[in-house]
Every structure is written in C-alpha cells, then in structure tokens.
Amino acid sequence: MRAERFVSRSLQRIIDEGLHGMNEPLPARYLRGVEMLGEEFAPGLVRAVEIYHRNHESWPDLIDPQTFGNKQLLFKFFGLVPCVTPSDKLRAHDWLPPRLRAQIRRPAILWSSAQAEVPLNDEIAPGTYWFKCNHGSGTNLPVRFPLDDATRAEVQALTRRWMRRVHSPRLSLWWYELMERRVYLEEDLREGAGDAADWKFYVCNGRVVVYQHDADRSGTHQQTVYSRAGTWLNKQLYVRKGLSRPVAAPAQLDLMVEAAEAIGQFFDFIRVDMFLRGGEIYLGEIGLVPNGCTKRVRAPELDWMLGGAWRAPWLGRVSPGFADGHYRRDWPFDAGVPQAPISTQTGT
C-alpha cells in the first residue's frame, strides 16, 4: 500500500468519526496543524507517514496510537501548541514560574538582533561564545572574538541563511514560523574541551517519565537514559548505546525535575533541556517534537513507556471543551503583550 492511500483512508475515518478534535473548536490561546498547515496538511501527513514507515518498517496507527513515536507523529497535525511557541530559544525561560527563575538560570545573552548581522569586534569582549538563531534546530556555532575577516564573512553568510530559512518544511514543524527571528550571542557553558553535557527531561502530562544524559555529542555521543528518580534504565533512546556507561545522578536532580514538571503543566508533552556548570542549573531549550519525529525510539520498552504515560486530551474521541482543565491557564507571562526583545541579560 502506498502512503497516500493509507493516509487518505485514515483521514476519511478521522473526519467521519470526528477523531483528534477534528470537528471541535480550538481552545483559547492554542493552535494546531489542522488549521495552520492549510493545503500542506495532507501532503505533510503523507511525508510524516513515509518517514515513520521507513524507520519502523510498519505503518503508524493514525486512529488509536499507543507508542510515543506514533503519538509524536500525530501531534504535529492535531496536537495543541500554545500561540506563544515554546520552541523559541530566547523565550524558553519565560515558561518557568517566577518562584524558580532565581534557581534555574538563563545563559547570558551578550548581544542580539532581529537583522541578519554579526556584532562588531569592539562590541564584544574577547572570548569564546555561541552564535545562535532562536528559530530552528542546529542553528548554533561556537565563535571566538575578535573575529578575523574571513571568519566574519563566513558567519555573516550563515546568518543570512538562518534568518530567511523556513524551518524543516518537509517535517511540518509549523510552530517555528510563529516566532520573531533573532540572532544572538550566548555565553559558552562548556567546561574544558568538548561539548557541554546536558540533561533532557521527557515530561508527559506534567510529570517527568524519563530523562536522558548526552555527552560528547559532536564526538562519540554517549547517551544514557534514567527513570525520574535517577535509576539507569540501560535502554537505548535515540542513540546506540555503544560504550556509554551510566553517570551519577546530579545533586541538583530534584530541583531539575521540579523545574521540568513546572514547565510541563502547560503542555501534554514537552522535553525540557538543562545544563549544569559550577553547580548551577541552566535552562537550555524546550521542545515539542524531539528530532522532528524523524528517528525511532530504539528500545520498544521506552517507546511504549512514554506512549503510555502521554495522555493527550486531543487524541481519539473528544467532547466539546476537550482540553478544559488539562493545562494550567495561568501562563507565567502576559501572552497578550509580546515580550521585550532580549539585548543584554545577566545569567538569571
């Protein structure tokens, strides 16, 4: 069977039976792919099904999905996304409740701009930083100031590409197009050589289910997975285990879990990324669809565990007001007023 035919049949049933909130109005302040993708909705779903079939060698269940990967696929098209997208790297910290903002730090932003430009050497103190774009994934580059002319030209060309690109149109990650694009210079959180290790917390319905630890991503990329309490699960999530061995649970784990779960109150699923440096916790990014749903969860047990914990209010047969009471309504910022662009921040 071809993906087009599979999707056509499934979509007809979804429409006929009113599944996944298809026939219900959107909750206030939320958006979804059904409306936002427009004419690209069905073609995008076909592409997503093709990717899933290639990775799993089976068709996804578009009617009653049970696994995490299968639910992630449907989320892109039927899931509820806040009108203030959490995927904006410069606004991730806004989703923390005020009581935690002094304990969970924001990496210092030394410079930012809404234009495709690079700061002048006399604007930035000598040192190593990360040059980033808030829009999309993979838009980051370590740089050392002062920049020589050749490096500046390369970074400038890269900046122009970042600022005009549509983020992964093939993957239907439409919420990335909701944000004002900015480039910015961020402090370097690495300690010594290599990449900064990070912790990624998978939060379903406001509760951490598992977290992963990634080290040396640009080298051997060692990824390990743990329960909410810090027990090594000895399972593969997205990366082959290889020589990866468990690391000790950080002393700050309870606070990291608390912060991830506080952010998770506003979503049915969210992944919250954090770093540690000098005993301080830094919030990195928060993401709706890890890897754009292009990779399969390698351990079926984790796929089913996460899928079982994720109870999406928009999934399956729903009633009017299907999301009522599911998400915290008191967002920790004023959604009606755009947040001031970040120009210079301390680390808090």
Residue pairs with C-beta under 8 A, 6 or more apart in sequence:
1 59
3 46
3 49
3 50
3 53
4 46
6 49
6 59
7 42
7 45
7 46
7 49
7 62
8 42
10 62
10 63
11 42
11 45
11 62
13 19
13 63
14 20
14 22
14 62
14 63
15 22
15 23
17 317
18 24
18 317
18 318
19 63
19 316
19 317
19 318
20 74
20 78
20 314
20 315
20 316
20 318
21 32
21 78
21 314
21 318
21 322
22 34
22 78
24 318
24 319
24 320
24 322
25 320
26 32
26 35
26 80
27 80
27 323
27 324
27 327
29 82
29 83
29 331
29 335
30 80
30 81
30 82
30 83
30 323
31 80
31 81
31 82
31 83
31 175
31 178
32 77
32 78
32 79
32 80
32 81
32 314
33 41
33 44
33 76
33 77
33 78
33 79
33 172
33 174
34 41
34 77
34 78
36 174
36 175
37 44
37 77
37 172
37 174
40 169
40 172
41 77
44 76
44 77
44 172
45 77
45 172
47 170
47 171
47 172
48 73
48 76
48 77
48 171
48 172
48 293
49 59
49 60
49 62
49 73
51 171
51 293
51 294
52 59
52 60
52 69
52 70
52 73
52 293
53 59
53 60
55 294
55 295
55 296
56 69
56 296
60 69
60 70
60 73
60 74
61 70
62 73
62 74
64 316
65 71
65 73
65 74
65 307
65 315
66 304
66 307
66 308
67 297
67 300
67 303
67 304
67 306
67 307
68 297
68 302
68 303
68 304
68 305
68 306
68 307
68 310
69 293
69 296
69 297
69 303
69 307
70 307
71 269
71 307
71 310
71 312
71 315
72 269
72 289
72 290
72 293
73 293
74 315
75 269
75 288
75 289
75 312
76 171
76 172
76 173
76 174
76 289
76 293
77 172
78 314
78 315
79 268
79 288
79 312
79 314
80 268
80 313
80 314
80 323
80 327
81 175
81 288
82 266
82 267
82 331
82 335
83 178
83 335
84 91
84 94
84 178
84 331
84 333
84 335
85 91
85 175
85 176
85 178
85 179
86 92
86 95
86 263
86 266
86 267
86 270
86 286
86 287
86 288
87 175
87 176
87 179
87 285
87 286
87 287
87 288
88 134
88 135
88 179
89 132
89 134
89 285
90 109
90 112
90 134
90 182
90 184
90 342
91 134
91 179
91 339
92 283
92 284
92 285
92 286
93 101
93 104
93 106
93 283
94 332
94 333
94 339
95 263
95 266
95 286
95 331
95 332
95 333
96 104
96 259
96 262
96 263
96 283
96 332
97 262
97 332
98 332
100 258
100 259
100 262
101 348
102 348
103 255
103 259
103 281
104 255
104 259
104 274
104 281
104 282
104 283
105 280
105 281
105 282
105 283
105 347
105 348
106 282
106 283
106 345
106 347
106 348
107 186
107 187
107 189
107 275
107 282
107 284
107 347
108 186
108 187
108 345
108 346
108 347
109 184
109 185
109 186
109 187
109 342
109 343
109 344
109 345
110 119
110 124
110 129
110 184
110 185
110 186
110 187
110 344
111 119
111 123
111 124
111 184
111 185
111 343
111 344
112 182
112 183
112 184
112 185
112 341
112 342
112 343
113 119
113 182
113 183
113 184
114 180
114 181
114 182
114 341
115 163
115 183
116 156
116 159
116 160
116 162
116 163
116 164
116 183
117 156
117 159
117 183
118 131
118 147
118 152
118 155
118 156
118 159
118 183
119 185
121 145
121 146
121 147
124 145
124 146
124 185
125 145
126 145
126 146
127 144
127 145
127 188
128 142
128 143
128 144
128 145
128 188
129 142
129 143
129 144
129 145
129 185
129 186
129 187
129 188
130 140
130 141
130 142
130 143
130 185
130 186
130 187
130 188
131 140
131 141
131 142
131 143
131 155
131 159
131 183
131 184
131 185
131 186
132 139
132 140
132 141
132 183
132 184
132 185
132 186
133 139
133 140
133 159
133 162
133 163
133 181
133 182
133 183
133 184
134 179
134 181
134 182
134 183
134 184
135 162
135 163
135 165
135 167
135 176
135 179
135 181
135 182
136 162
136 165
136 167
136 168
136 176
137 167
137 168
137 292
139 162
141 155
141 158
142 188
143 151
143 155
143 185
147 155
159 183
162 181
162 183
163 181
163 183
166 177
167 173
167 176
167 177
168 176
168 292
171 292
171 293
171 294
173 289
173 292
175 288
180 338
180 341
182 341
182 342
184 342
187 347
189 196
189 275
189 277
189 282
190 196
191 277
191 278
194 215
194 216
194 218
194 219
195 215
195 216
195 217
195 218
195 219
196 275
196 277
197 213
197 214
197 215
197 247
197 275
197 276
198 213
198 214
198 273
198 274
198 275
198 284
199 211
199 212
199 213
199 250
199 256
199 273
199 274
199 275
199 276
200 211
200 212
200 213
200 214
200 271
200 272
200 273
200 274
200 290
201 208
201 211
201 256
201 257
201 260
201 271
201 272
201 273
201 274
202 208
202 209
202 210
202 211
202 212
202 269
202 271
202 306
203 209
203 260
203 261
203 263
203 264
203 267
203 269
203 270
203 271
203 272
204 264
204 268
204 269
204 306
204 309
204 310
204 311
205 264
205 268
205 269
205 309
205 310
205 311
205 326
206 261
206 264
206 265
207 228
207 261
207 264
207 309
208 228
208 257
208 260
208 261
208 264
209 228
209 305
209 306
209 309
210 225
210 226
210 227
210 228
210 233
210 237
210 302
210 305
210 306
211 225
211 226
211 228
211 257
211 260
212 223
212 224
212 225
212 226
212 237
213 223
213 224
213 225
213 226
213 247
214 221
214 222
214 223
214 239
215 221
215 222
215 223
215 247
216 222
220 242
220 243
221 239
222 239
222 242
222 243
222 244
222 245
223 236
223 237
223 238
223 239
223 241
223 244
224 232
224 241
224 244
224 245
224 246
224 247
225 232
225 233
225 235
225 236
225 237
225 302
226 232
226 233
226 246
226 249
227 233
228 257
230 249
230 253
232 246
233 302
234 241
234 246
235 298
235 299
235 301
235 302
236 298
236 299
236 302
237 297
237 298
237 299
237 302
238 290
238 291
238 295
238 297
238 298
239 298
240 298
250 256
250 276
251 279
252 276
252 279
252 281
255 281
256 274
256 281
259 272
259 274
259 281
259 283
260 272
260 274
263 270
263 272
263 286
264 270
264 272
265 327
265 328
266 327
266 328
266 331
267 288
267 327
268 310
268 311
268 312
268 313
268 314
268 326
268 327
269 288
269 310
269 312
270 286
270 287
270 288
271 286
271 287
271 288
271 290
272 283
272 286
273 283
273 284
273 285
273 286
273 287
274 281
274 282
274 283
274 284
275 281
275 282
275 284
276 282
280 347
282 347
296 303
297 303
297 306
313 322
313 323
313 326
314 322
314 323
333 339
